Amino acid sequence: MRQPRKHQFDPASPPWLHCISRCVRRAYLCGEDHAGRNVEHRKRWVEDRLRLIARSAACEVAGYAVMSNHLHVVLRMRPDLTAGWSALEVVRRWVAIWPRERLSDGTPVEPSRQTLEQMTGNSAQVAIWRQRLGDLGWTMKALKEDLSRRANKEDECSGAFWEGRFKSVPLLDQAALVSCMAYVDLNPIRAKVAETPETAKFTGAHERIRVRQAMRKAAGLRRAGDGEGAKMVLAKAGIDGGNISGGPGGPRSQWGGLEDGRGLASSTMDDAADRASWLTPIACCVADGAPLTLDDYLTLVDSTGRIIRSGKSGVIPTELAPILARLDLDVERWLDCMLGWRQFLGAAVGRLASRAVEATRRGLQWVQNRCALFVTTALA
């Protein structure tokens, strides 16, 4: 029997979640369908919508992958943040996600100041919006419903676009979170629609690499005295200028950044690039346990992706093992997990001890886990 979503986690302390939703009949409604019609542009719709929600709702997004017939999002709701928002801020955020008026082409119309002030006068409605901005169901509804309406309008049809309710799997510890983020980012490589993380568009890893490259390019232009050129690069990438500086240049890394000879983990540039993205910075995602930097995470994804792409696991990259050791994860199980499909499902994902605590919280003897990385045969 499926457990109600409201019992999956403690709303007072929401965990990171792996949310999955599939297109109806698992048709390629965001890619090239069997008739040869290409609707790949819908992936951009989803990514843009997710960016808007991450900036407006009380949620953090750690990773995502928009595939041709399904969607992965790794997120955490932050209902605690809504208490500090003024009534006007709640209304602004709500209408950003759910605009009251649109132009004929679907572009939202920003309400006037007078309209916003009138809306803030309804305290009961503002309280409802405040709760919904921190609610998982409403967040996923905002993400999925928008695409359904736009796609149905484009296809001149009606009916369901998504297959049933979305799945949400709690990630109980840091190892589960990092593993799930990497698994999600590697989806296009496993599906053989991309060869490397930097070419795997519409994923969290691609977004982080894109911002990283833009900021390093802008830093190089500023060092060369071309401040206007740096501003143009950042504006094109949708990044605020801020105070960008960079260390001495060196050979290009596999992600198009600049190495400084000491390893990028020692550079503040990567921390700045991670903060400049609309995604939650790696350091904030994995603040507990073994700390990881943006460079650590991209190294993990890139090295694993190379193994998946080649189909050979005989030679483990030297940079992969130390990062996994810091997460207390076995290399062979890591590869089995990343090479497999339908991972990070079940009632919750995490180490044995984490699942034992979760089972106690739910009043159960055990919680189901389908991830090969954390599978054990019995409860200790």
Order of alpha helices (4+ residues) and beta strands (2+ residues): beta-alpha-beta-beta-alpha-alpha-alpha-alpha-alpha-beta-alpha-alpha-alpha-alpha-alpha-alpha-alpha-alpha-alpha-alpha
